[in-house]
Amino acid sequence: MSIFASVMEQFFEILKSVTVNSRDDGKVFTCHTRIDAIKKLLNSSSYKLIHEGNLSLIYALHRPQPGERVVLVSSHIDSLHSNSFCHEEGDCYKGTFDNSYTNASVLWNMLNSKFADNVVIAFTGDEEQNSQGAIETVCALGLMQCPIAFALVLDVTEEGWMQHSAFTVENDLGLDIFTAHHLVELLKPYDGKYSYVHDAEPDESWDYDEYSIPCFTLCAPILGDMHSDEGVLLRKDSFPMYQQVLSVVANNII
């Protein structure tokens, strides 16, 4: 088996394991199936669970020291699906991927040691309503006296599919001229491979911006109604570039 085929097989196994139901009531998780899958996948990894709240799981390679600036990767795990599924369909994956696709992408990067030591990962709840999971994450890291230098939000999107984009950059918020220039430089190798939407649909980036944390959302384009139990299509060949740009930005944005 080629290295590429091995990577894709490993990713698909992760994707299937986390494309399961996950719900909350805005205060606590009421369905823990995806939480259990995430914990199981990371149980024997190098990552430590540094915080478990009512609506958030925060992982890092080490517990940040007070004053240590970190990059936060935030991927919500709550969904509106009542019948989660995932399978292959030609050149695409088909399934209920809001937001298991980016959960699987960040997990693949974690399990394959693609993130720098200063990257912390939050799996959050309540994104579909009030983003209390994102708020809880900010508060938890604040109690650790751990300043968030940048937040990279992950989600799926209905943007970019017709352009055959491997990913989209959406809701860039709070970036100063230097950070924005740095981001443009990091994305130069991907010119023509992604779409840019400055003012997109609300997501967790809007909440991180309320705490004056520079951020943007890295999205995976899908075809279909992301909240429907009928599922959506997502191109298989977008994953290698999506996971690559995820680690490039997370590791180099500050």
N, C-alpha and C positions, 0 to 999 in steps of 0.2 A: 504494500500500500504506500502511495506517495505521501510526503509530508503534508501537502495540501489536503488530500483526501482524509488523512488522519485528523487534521485540525477541524475539518468540516464535520466529521463523524463525532468528535468529542463535543463540539458546539451543539450539534443536534441533540445529543443525549442530555446535555445540560438544559437546553431549551425545553425538551419534553418534560423534564423533571420539575421545572418551575412553572410550566403552563398548566397550573391548577388553580382552583378557586382561592381567593383571598379577599376578605371583606372586613370592614370595621363599621362602627356606629358613630364615628366622629370623636369618640373618646378612647375606645380600646378596640383591638382586633377581635372580631367575633368568629372568624374562620382562620385558623392557623396553618392550613395545609401548606401554603407556599413558604411561610416562615420556617416550618419544620424542614422543608426541602432545602432551603438556603442553609440552615444550620448544619444539616447533614453533609452537604457538599463541602462546607468550610471546616468541618470538625477536625479533619486531619491536615489542614493547610497551615501555612505560616501566620495566618491572620488571627487576631485576637478580637473577641467581642468586647469592646470597651464601654459600651452602653446598651442596655435594653430597656426601653421605655414602653409606655402604653401604645405608642404609634410609631416607634422607630427602633431600628437595629443599627448600631454604628460599629464598623470594623476598622481596624488599622493594623499595620505590622508591629507597631508598638504604641503604648499609651503616650500621647503627646505630653511633653513637659510644659509647665506653665510658661506662657509667652512664645511657645513654638508656633510659627505661622504654618498653616496647612492649606492644602487644596481639598475642597470637599466635592466628591462625586455623589450626586443624589439621584436615586432611581426609585420611584414609587412602586409599591407592590399591591396596593389596593386596586380592585377592578370592579366593574359592574356586571361581569359575566356570571351567569348562573350555571353554564354548562361548558367548562373550559376544555379545549382540545387542541391538538397539534399533529400535523402530518406533512409529508412531502407531497408536492403536486407539481411534477415536471421540474422546471427551473425555479420554482418558488416553494416557500413554506406556506402552508395555510393553517390558520388557527386564531385563537383569541389572544392576540399578542399585546394588548394594552394592560399591563406594561411588561409582560414576561419577556419580550424580546430584549429589551435593554437590561432587564435583570440578568438574563443569561449572558449577555455580552460583557457586562462588568464582572460577572462571576468567572467567565472564561479568562479574562485578563488577570483577575486575582489568582486563580489556580495556576496560571502560567507565568507568574512573577513579572507582569508587565508594568506594574505601577511602582513609582518611587516611594521612598520611605515616608515622605511628608504628605502622601495622599491618604485621606480617610474616606470611607465609603458608608453612605447611609441608605438603608432600605426603609422607605417611609410609607405611612398610611394617610388616609383622608385627603389625598391629592384631588380626588374627584369632587370634593366639596369645599373644604376650607383650608386645606394644606396644614392641618395641625401637626402632622408628622414632620414637616419641614421646620415649623416653628419650634417643636420639641427638640429637634436636632440642634438648632442654633442655641437654644437655652442650655442643652447638655454640654456642648462644647464651650459655651461661655462659663459654665460652672467649673470646667477644667482649666479655665483661663487660657483657652486655646483660640487665638484669633484666626478667623477664616479669611485668608487672603483672596480666595477666588472660589466660586461655586459653579460647578459644571453639572447642569441638570440633564437628565436623560429621559427621553420619551419617544413614542411613535407619533407620526404625523401624516396627514393627508396631503401635505405639500410635497413637491418634488418628484412625485411618481411619474408624471408624464414626461419629465425631463430626464428620466432614468438616473436620477441622482442617487449616489450611494449613501448620502446623509444630507441633512439640512442644518443650517445654523440659524437659530431663531431667538427672538427676544433678548438681544444683546443689551444689557442694562448696567449702568454704573461704571462703564469702562472709561478710563481717562485716555488721553491721546497716546500715551506711551504703551498702555496695555492693549489698546486697539491696534496700534501699529505692530506690536509683537504678535498679536493673534493673526493679523493678516499675513505676516511673514511665516508663521507656523502652517498656515493653510495654503501657501503658494504651491506646494507640490500637488495639491488636489484641485487646482484650477480646472473648471469644466466638469468636475465630478460631483459637485454639490450645489445646492440652492441656498439662497440667503433670504430670510424673511425677518426684517427688523421688528415689525409690530405684528406678532402672531397671536394665536389663541392663548388665553391665560394658562399658566402652569406654575410650577414651584419657583421659577425664576422671579416671578412678580413678588413672591413672599420674601425671598432672599434679598431682593432689592430694597424692600422695606427696612431691612437691617443694614443698609448701605454696604452690602457685599457685592462686589462686581461679579457678574455672572452672565451666562447665556445657556441656551438649551441646545444640546446636540441630539437631533432627532433622526429616526429611521423611517423613511417613506414607506407607506403601505397603501394598498388599494382596497377600499371598502369602508364600511362603517365600523370604526374602531371599537364601538361599544356594543355591537351586535353579537349575539350568540352564534350567528352564521359564520363568524370569523372573517379574516382579511387575508390578502396575499402579501407576501414580502419576498423580494428577490433574494435567492441564496447568495448570489455573487456580490451582494452589498456588504455581507458580514466582514470579510477580510479587511476592507477599507474602513468600515465603521469601527471595528475594534482597534485598528491601528491609529486612527485619528483620535480616538478616545484616550489612548495612552500617551500619544504625542502631546496633546493639549494639556492633559492632567499633569504630566511630568515636567512641562516646560513653560507653563503660562506665567509662573512667578520665578 
